[in-house]
Amino acid sequence: MPDFSRRAALRAGAAACTLPLLPARAQEGAALAVAQIIDESPDQHDVSRDFLVGARAAWAAVNADGGVRGQRVQHWVLATQGRGAELRQAWQAALAQPGCVALSGCVGDEVAASVATLAAEAPTLAHVAPWLMRPWQDAQDGVFPIFAGYPAQIEHALRSLGQMGITQAGVVFGRPALRQQWEGSLSQAARASGLQLHATRPEQPPLMVLFAGATPELHGFIGQLRLPAGRQCYVLALADVNLQVLAQLGHLPRGVSVIATQPVPMVGSSLPVVRAYRAALARWYDEAPTPQGLAGFIAARHTADLLASVPGPITRAGVLAASRRRSASSVGGYMVRYQGRELAAGLVTQAMLTADGRIIG
């Protein structure tokens, strides 16, 4: 079995962290296939990698239990650098494979959005359970998210600050594109919550800092923080931050704690889907559970349930029609509901990496 351990990935270094690009067709003899397009670029590798491990564990469990209605499902992974011609080639490869009946769990956000844009050109493959964090207007009705995106996560984060009596916070964007994308909506949400946001310098961080960006960007920012003796700083991040990887990267200044939102239950929860994820992870992978891995597991199990719900033969058209019904469903206690075409009240929780290196939640 290939070495997908986090330790091996970290040893390889951020620039060399890659996942294998599988052959450009599904395995011979597979009656059903689902394609998963992932972003292995350095800033998204940790999210994509854990999400993929969770998905692989889920599909292994599905096939070990007899597949979907007695048919084994081939989980077909296409790794890209997240943009450009390579991404289009991955999409076209999935489209050209007759046995591929759906896209499932495309990750990260930029890849999921780019695949959705490409899919609008030929709306035949359902785009199920993507890691799509931005709001999405889907005129072709082919994208079916199940995870709460950044707007819901931002609202949850700001509400938690208000409950703590915080009225002011700093804000930091990991890269200019994120500032352009989220600054307006973040400021609007902050005003509605009675919270004042202001730009933050690492030399003078306030007690609370909102951070939008990926794990490597956050690690770089935290490494620049300078806190006087006895001062604390809490950094509130969104779901593209992997606390497990952040802890293993190390070199966090004394007094800094990181709180990350996550669109899944706590990985220590007693929900059946969480227990199933942890059991599958223990059986097939030498891995610690993470929110991103749990999300990948939920995405795959949701897709398997969707395939099983198709009346008659499981075909692309049947999966797309079943997806468009948007029936409320439970994936082992993780509820998926819609209001019209929009995801309704997606779950958001939080976990914390404490100043002494413990992960709580």
C-alpha positions in Angstrom: 0.0 0.0 0.0 1.4 3.5 -0.8 2.5 5.5 2.1 -0.2 8.1 2.7 0.9 8.8 6.3 1.0 12.5 7.4 4.5 11.9 8.7 5.7 10.9 5.2 3.9 13.9 3.7 5.5 16.3 6.1 9.0 14.8 5.6 8.6 15.4 1.8 8.2 19.2 2.4 5.6 21.6 1.2 7.1 22.0 -2.2 7.3 18.3 -2.9 4.0 17.3 -1.3 2.1 15.5 -4.0 -0.5 12.8 -4.4 -0.3 10.2 -7.2 -2.1 11.0 -10.5 -4.0 7.8 -11.3 -4.3 6.5 -14.9 -6.6 8.5 -17.2 -9.3 5.8 -17.2 -11.2 3.8 -14.6 -10.0 0.3 -13.7 -11.0 -2.4 -16.2 -14.0 -4.5 -15.1 -15.4 -1.9 -12.7 -19.2 -1.7 -13.1 -19.4 1.7 -11.5 -16.9 4.5 -11.1 -16.9 7.9 -9.3 -14.3 10.5 -10.1 -12.7 12.8 -7.5 -10.6 15.7 -8.8 -8.2 17.1 -6.1 -5.9 20.0 -5.7 -2.3 18.9 -4.7 -0.8 22.4 -4.9 1.3 23.3 -1.8 -1.2 25.6 -0.1 -4.1 23.1 -0.5 -2.2 19.8 -0.1 -3.0 19.2 3.6 -6.7 19.7 3.1 -6.9 17.7 -0.1 -4.7 14.9 1.3 -6.8 14.3 4.5 -10.1 14.7 2.5 -8.8 12.1 0.1 -7.8 9.6 2.8 -11.2 10.0 4.3 -12.9 9.3 1.0 -10.7 6.3 0.3 -11.5 4.9 3.7 -15.2 5.3 3.0 -15.1 3.7 -0.5 -13.0 0.8 1.0 -15.7 0.3 3.6 -18.5 0.5 1.0 -16.9 -2.1 -1.2 -16.0 -4.3 1.8 -19.7 -4.3 2.6 -20.7 -5.5 -0.9 -20.5 -2.2 -2.8 -23.6 -0.3 -3.9 -26.5 -2.7 -4.6 -24.0 -5.5 -5.1 -21.8 -3.5 -7.5 -18.2 -2.6 -6.5 -17.5 1.1 -6.9 -14.2 2.2 -8.5 -12.9 5.4 -6.7 -11.0 7.2 -9.4 -8.7 10.0 -8.3 -7.4 12.7 -10.6 -4.7 14.9 -8.9 -4.1 18.4 -10.3 -2.3 21.6 -9.4 -5.7 23.2 -9.1 -5.9 25.3 -12.2 -5.3 25.6 -16.0 -5.1 23.0 -18.7 -4.3 20.2 -16.3 -7.6 20.7 -14.5 -9.5 20.8 -17.8 -7.8 17.6 -18.8 -8.9 15.9 -15.5 -12.5 17.0 -16.1 -12.5 15.8 -19.7 -11.0 12.5 -18.6 -13.8 12.0 -16.2 -16.4 13.0 -18.8 -14.9 10.6 -21.4 -15.0 7.6 -19.1 -18.3 5.8 -19.8 -18.3 4.0 -16.4 -18.0 7.2 -14.4 -21.5 8.1 -13.1 -20.7 11.1 -10.9 -18.1 13.5 -9.6 -17.7 13.1 -5.8 -15.8 15.2 -3.2 -13.8 17.5 -5.5 -11.4 19.4 -3.3 -10.3 22.2 -2.5 -12.4 25.2 -3.0 -10.8 26.5 -6.1 -10.8 23.1 -7.8 -14.4 22.6 -6.8 -15.4 26.0 -8.2 -13.4 25.4 -11.4 -14.9 21.9 -11.9 -18.4 23.4 -11.4 -17.6 26.0 -14.1 -16.4 23.3 -16.5 -19.3 21.1 -15.7 -21.7 23.8 -16.8 -20.4 23.3 -20.4 -21.7 19.7 -20.4 -24.1 19.2 -17.4 -24.3 15.4 -17.5 -22.2 14.4 -14.5 -23.6 15.3 -11.0 -21.0 17.2 -9.0 -21.8 15.7 -5.6 -20.5 16.8 -2.1 -17.6 19.1 -3.3 -15.4 21.1 -0.9 -17.0 24.2 -2.3 -16.6 26.9 0.3 -17.7 30.0 -1.7 -21.3 30.8 -2.6 -22.2 29.3 -5.9 -25.0 30.2 -8.3 -25.7 27.0 -10.3 -27.8 27.8 -13.4 -27.3 24.3 -14.8 -28.4 22.6 -11.6 -25.5 20.2 -11.5 -23.7 21.1 -8.2 -24.9 19.6 -5.0 -22.9 20.8 -1.9 -23.4 19.3 1.5 -20.9 21.3 3.6 -21.5 24.8 5.1 -19.3 27.3 3.1 -17.3 30.3 4.3 -20.3 32.6 4.7 -21.8 30.3 7.3 -18.4 29.7 8.9 -17.8 33.4 9.1 -21.2 34.0 10.7 -20.5 31.2 13.2 -17.0 32.7 14.0 -18.3 36.2 14.5 -21.2 35.0 16.6 -18.8 33.1 18.9 -16.8 36.3 19.3 -19.9 38.2 20.3 -20.8 35.6 22.9 -17.3 36.0 24.4 -17.9 39.8 24.7 -15.3 40.6 22.0 -16.1 43.9 20.2 -12.9 44.4 18.2 -10.7 42.0 16.3 -7.9 42.1 13.8 -8.2 40.5 10.3 -5.6 39.0 8.1 -5.8 37.5 4.6 -3.3 34.9 3.5 -3.1 36.2 0.0 -4.5 39.1 -2.1 -7.1 37.0 -3.9 -8.8 36.1 -0.6 -8.9 39.7 0.4 -10.6 40.6 -2.9 -13.0 37.7 -2.5 -14.0 38.0 1.2 -13.2 41.4 2.6 -16.5 43.0 1.6 -18.7 40.2 2.9 -16.6 39.8 6.1 -16.9 43.5 6.8 -20.6 43.4 6.3 -21.0 40.4 8.6 -18.9 42.1 11.2 -21.0 45.3 11.1 -24.2 43.2 11.5 -22.6 41.5 14.5 -21.5 44.8 16.1 -17.9 43.8 15.7 -15.1 46.2 14.5 -12.4 44.7 12.3 -9.1 46.3 11.5 -6.0 45.4 9.7 -3.4 43.6 11.8 0.4 43.6 11.9 2.3 40.7 13.4 4.2 43.1 15.6 1.1 44.3 17.3 -1.6 41.6 17.3 -4.8 42.2 19.2 -6.3 39.5 21.5 -8.4 38.1 18.6 -7.4 37.8 14.9 -9.6 36.5 12.1 -7.5 34.7 9.5 -8.6 33.7 6.0 -6.2 31.4 4.3 -4.6 28.0 4.1 -2.5 26.1 6.6 1.0 27.1 5.3 -0.1 30.8 5.1 -1.3 30.7 8.7 1.8 29.0 9.9 3.9 31.7 8.2 1.8 34.5 9.8 1.8 33.0 13.3 5.6 32.6 13.1 5.9 36.4 12.7 3.8 37.2 15.8 5.5 39.0 18.6 3.7 38.9 21.9 4.9 40.6 25.1 5.4 38.3 28.1 2.1 37.2 29.5 0.0 38.2 26.4 -2.3 35.9 24.7 -3.5 35.9 21.1 -6.3 33.8 19.6 -6.4 33.3 15.9 -9.8 32.4 14.5 -9.4 30.5 11.1 -11.7 28.9 8.6 -12.0 25.3 7.5 -9.0 25.4 5.1 -6.7 25.3 8.1 -5.7 21.8 9.2 -5.0 22.0 12.9 -3.3 18.5 13.0 -0.8 19.6 10.3 -0.3 23.0 12.0 0.6 21.3 15.2 3.1 19.0 13.5 4.7 21.9 11.7 5.5 23.3 15.1 7.4 26.5 16.0 4.3 28.2 17.3 5.0 31.2 19.5 4.1 31.0 23.2 0.7 32.4 24.0 -0.9 31.7 20.6 -4.0 29.5 20.2 -5.7 28.8 17.0 -9.5 28.2 16.7 -10.7 26.7 13.4 -14.2 26.4 12.1 -15.2 23.1 10.5 -18.3 22.1 8.5 -18.5 18.6 10.1 -19.1 17.2 13.6 -16.3 17.0 16.1 -14.0 14.1 15.3 -14.5 12.9 18.9 -18.3 12.9 18.5 -20.4 9.8 19.2 -22.4 10.2 15.9 -22.5 6.9 13.9 -20.7 8.5 10.9 -17.9 9.7 13.1 -17.5 6.2 14.7 -17.6 4.7 11.3 -14.9 7.1 10.0 -12.6 6.4 13.0 -13.1 2.6 12.5 -12.3 2.7 8.8 -9.3 4.9 9.4 -8.0 2.5 12.0 -8.6 -0.4 9.7 -7.0 0.9 6.5 -4.7 3.9 7.4 -2.2 4.8 10.1 -3.8 8.2 10.6 -5.1 10.5 13.2 -8.7 11.7 12.6 -9.1 15.2 11.3 -12.2 17.3 10.3 -11.0 17.4 6.6 -10.7 13.6 6.7 -14.1 13.2 8.2 -15.5 15.5 5.5 -14.0 13.3 2.8 -15.5 10.2 4.5 -19.0 11.9 4.7 -18.8 13.1 1.0 -18.1 9.5 -0.2 -20.7 7.9 2.0 -23.3 10.5 0.9 -22.4 9.7 -2.7 -22.8 6.0 -2.1 -26.2 6.5 -0.5 -27.2 8.7 -3.5 -26.1 6.0 -6.0 -28.2 3.4 -4.1 -31.2 5.7 -4.3 -31.3 5.7 -8.1 -34.3 3.7 -9.5 -33.2 1.1 -11.9 -29.7 0.9 -13.4 -27.2 3.4 -11.9 -26.4 5.7 -14.8 -25.2 9.3 -15.1 -28.7 10.5 -16.0 -30.1 8.6 -13.0 -27.6 9.9 -10.6 -28.1 13.5 -11.8 -31.9 13.1 -11.5 -31.6 11.7 -8.0 -29.3 14.6 -7.0 -31.7 17.2 -8.4 -34.5 15.8 -6.1 -32.4 17.1 -3.2 -34.1 14.8 -0.7 -33.3 15.4 2.9 -30.9 12.6 4.1 -28.8 11.5 7.1 -25.3 10.2 6.7 -24.9 8.4 10.0 -26.4 11.4 11.8 -24.9 14.1 9.7 -28.0 15.8 8.2 -28.2 17.1 4.7 -31.1 19.4 3.9 -31.9 21.9 1.2 -34.2 24.9 0.8 -34.9 24.9 -2.9 -31.5 24.6 -4.5 -29.6 26.0 -1.5 -28.1 24.0 1.3 -30.1 24.6 4.4 -28.5 25.4 7.8 -25.2 23.6 7.2 -23.4 22.4 10.4 -20.5 24.4 11.7 -18.4 23.5 14.7 -15.0 24.6 16.1 -11.8 23.0 17.3 -8.8 24.6 19.0 -5.1 24.1 18.9 -4.0 25.4 22.3 -0.9 27.3 23.1 0.6 24.1 24.6 0.0 22.1 21.4 -3.2 20.2 22.3 -6.2 19.9 19.9 -9.5 20.3 21.7 -12.7 19.4 19.8 
